[in-house]
Amino acid sequence: MGQYDLIIGVLFVGLFLNTYLFGLVSYQFIVYHNTKFNDRLWIRVMVGVLFILDLAQSMVVVYAAWEIGVTNFNNPSSLLLVSWTIPFTACANAVIAFISQIFLGHRVLVMTKNKMLIGVIGIFSVLGLIFGMISGIYSGVLHYIAKFPILDPYCIVWLGSQTAADLSITVSLIWVLSRSRTGFRRTDTIINRVIRGSVQTGFFVSVFALADLFCFLFERNTNLYAMFAYPLGRIYTNTLLDTLNSRTELKNISASSEIYQDEIAMSYRSQGRSQRPHTTQAIHVSKEIVTDFPEDERASHRTVDIKYVDAV
């Protein structure tokens, strides 16, 4: 292993991961913009702010690589100093995480109506934001990498609270969605898809946040923490945009199931007419799916979960 593999090499790995994820963010943003979901204004503003923050941070990450690999080429002493890109990255990650958790926390509130749970999630999110900003600003004030151990308690509260908020949101969504299963295929397919998205949201951001924290605490002589810190904000934005864009897939699942059930119903009716006089009994069971649509659009998505038609 080379002398600078764990100091400069891991920074470039983080840059590559960040660039790849920013490409996904750009694609997700274009899909969201072109789909025209008619979301409330605060949701559209939130998506726009996240995209601008991701764009700015990705540009800063590229500059950080240029600064290390080009500007300070053959100047190892520069690695002992804190570049302004480090405080910026920490502060941007804290803000992006907070915005994402606001949206997901609102989703938990809509689905659970549990204000105490939202209060706990809100406390973790605010702590993550405050201590993330303190950690970022303080790192720039220290000026020297050797003084980073002073930041340990701030980083522990920052990334620990951030992870606690993410896991609380994930567990809450899984719990309420699991209890909503009806036994009807279409509804359960939609619920399972949302559960999968919730698990992905909590899992990836928690893994990267904890990896960032542990590497910062226990790998003092390396920059391994930056390999996870650089793409962390993009993971938050990707998971949030995926949550918003997946509504199209859920609507398609619902629509395709309706067509399938209607074909079955018509088949039963046709068989009944050709065999003997009959009466048709239909049972319609409806379930309301909570979405982020306005009330008039949301009403159009209260669909029939199953239609059972039998000829007697």
N, C-alpha and C positions, 0 to 999 in steps of 0.2 A: 504494500500500500504506500502511495506517495505521501510526501510530507504534508501536502495541503489538501488531501482528499476529503478529510472530515472538516475542513475549514472553508475551502472554496468550492470543492466539488459538490458538496451537499447543497450549497446555495444554488448552484446551477440546476441540480435535480429539482429543487423547489420551484425554480423559475420555469422549468419545462412543465411541471404539474400545473402550475398556475396558468400558464399560457393555454394548455389544453383545456382546462376547466373554464377559462374565460371564453374560449370558442364555443363551448356548450352553453354558457350563459348568454352569449350573443344570439345563438340559434333559438334558445328558449324565449328570449325577449322578442325576437322577430315573430315567432309563433304566437306569443301572447298578443302582440300589437295587431297582427293580421286577423286574429280570430274574432275580435270584437265581442268580448264577453259582457259588455255593458255593466261592468263592476262599478261599485261606488267610487267616488272621487278619491277618497283617502287610500284606497287600494291601488288605484292607478298611479297616484303620486308616489306611494311607497315603492312600487316597481320601478318607476323612473329614477328615484333617488338611489336605489340599490344599484341600478345599472351604471349610473354616473360614478358612484363610489367604486364599483368594481373596475370600471375603465381607468379611473385615476390611480387606483392601487396597482393595477397591472402595469401601467406605464412607469410607476415608481419602482416596481420590482425589476423591470427591464433596465432602468437607469442604475439600480443597485448593482446588477451584474456588469454593466458597462464601467461603473466606477471602480469595481474591484479588479476586473479583468483587463481594462484598457487604461483608464486614467492613472491607476496606481499599480500598473504592471511593473514588476521588479522593485516594488516598494513594500516589503513585508511589514514594516512598522505601521502602515495604515490599518492593518488588521487589528491593531490594539485599540483603535479609536472607535467611537460610536458615530456612525454616519446618521444623518437626519432621516434616512430611509427607514431605520429601525423604529424610532418613535412613531413615524407616520403609519407604518404597517400595524403596530400594536393598536393605535387609536382607531384606525379604519376597521380592523377586525372587530373591535369592541362595539363600534356603532352598527356595523352590518349585522352582528349577532343580535343586538338589542332590537333592531327593526324587525328582523325575522321572527324573533320571539314574541313581539307585540302581535304580529299577524296570527301566528300559531296559537298564542294564548287566547286571542279573540275567538278562534275556532273552537278551542276547548270550552270557553264560556258559552258559546252558542249551543254546543252539544251536551254539556253537563249542567248548565245553570248553577254551578257551584262557585259562589263568589269567594269562599274561603280558599279553595284550591287555586283560583286565579290570583288571589292575594299572595300566596306562597310563591307561585311562579313569578309574579311581578317583583317580589322582593329579590329573588335570585337574579332576575334579569337586570334590575337596577344596580345591584351590587356588582355584577359583571361589567356593566357599562362604566360605573364610577371607578372601580379599581383597574379596569383596562386602560382608561384614560390616564389615571395616576401612574400606572406602570410605564406607559408609553412616554409621557412627558418627563417623568423622573429619569428614565433611561437616557434621554438626551441631555439632561442636566448633569448626570454623572460624568459623561464625556469619555470615560475609559471603560473598556470591556471588563477589566480586572475588578471593577467595583460592582459588577452585576449581582453578586450575592446579597447586596442590600435590598434588591428588588424581590427576593424570595417570598416574603409574606404577602406582598401585594399581588404577585403573580399567582400564588396559591389561591387567594380569595377570588381573583379575577376568573381564572380558568376553571376553578372548582365550582364557583357559583354559576358560571355559564353552562358547564356540563350538567349541573343539578337541574337547571331550568329546562335544558333540552330533554333530559331523561324524564322529568316530571311531565312534560308535555306529551312525550311518546307513550309513557305508561298510561296516562289518562285517556288518550285517544284510543289505544288498544283496548282498554277496559270497557269504555262506553260502546265502542263499535262491536266488540265481542258479544256484549249483552243484547245487541240489536239484531242478531241473526234470527231469521224467521223460519228457516227450513225451505224457503222458496228459492229456486235456483238463481233467478235474476237478481233479487235483492242481496242474496248471500255473495254472489259474484262481485257485485259492486262494493259491498262491505269488505270483502277480502282484498280487493284492489286498494281500497283506502287504507286498510290495516298495513298492507305491504309498504305503501308509501310512507306511513307513519314510522314504521320500523327503520326504513332506509334513512329517513330524516334524522332520527335520534342516533342511529348507529354510527354513521360516517362522521358527523360533526363531533360526536363524543370521542371517537377514536383519535381523530386529528387533534382535538383540543387537549386530551390527556397526554398524547404523545409529545405535543409541544411542551406541556408542563414538565413532564418527567425528563425529557432531554435537557430542558433548561436547568433543572435542579441537579441532575446527576451526570451530565456530560459537559462539565465546565470548560474543558479545553477544546471543544468542537462547536460547530454551528449547526448541529443536527436539528436543534429546535426550529431553525429558520426553514428547514425543508418541509415542516408541517405548518409553520405559521404563515408562509407565503400563500398557499392555496386555501387556507381555512375560510376566508371570506367568500371565495367562489363556491365552496361547498354549501354554505348557508344559502346563497342566492339561488344556486341550482336546485336545491331541494324545495325552496319556496316556489319558484317558478314552475317546477314539475307538479307541485300540488295544485297550482292554479290551472295549468294547461291540461292536466289529466281529466278535468271535467268534461272535455270533449270526448275522450275515450269512454267515460262512464255513461254519457248520453247515448253514444253509439251502442254500447252494450244493452242499455235499456230499450232502445228502439229496435234492435235486431231481435231481442227476446220477445217483444210485442208482436212482431211479424210472425215469428215461429209459433207463438201461442195461437194467433189468429188462424194460421194454416191448419193447426190441429183441430181447432173448433170447427172450421169449415169441413174438414174431413169427416168428423163425427156426424155432422148434420147431413152430409151427402149419403153416408152409409145408412143413416136412420131412415131417410126418405125412400131409399131403394128397397128396404126390407119390410117395414111395417109402419103403421101410424104410430106416432110417438109425441111425446111432449119433451121440451128441452128445458133443463134446469141449468142455470148458470150461477156460479158463485164468484163474486168479484171481491178480492181482498186488496186493499190499497195501503201503501206505506209511504209516509212523507219522508223524503230525503232532504237533509239540511245541506244547503249550498250557500254560496256567497252571492247568489243572484238577487236582484230586487224582488219585491213581493209579487208584482204582476208576472214576471218571468218565472219566479219560483213556483207559482201555482201551476204553470203548464207542465212542470216536471213531476207532479204527483201522479205517478203512473200505476197501472195495475200490475202487481207482482206475479200473479198467476191467474189464469182463467181456465177453469176446469169445466168441460161440457160433456155431459153423458146423455145418451139416448136411452130412454126407458119405455 
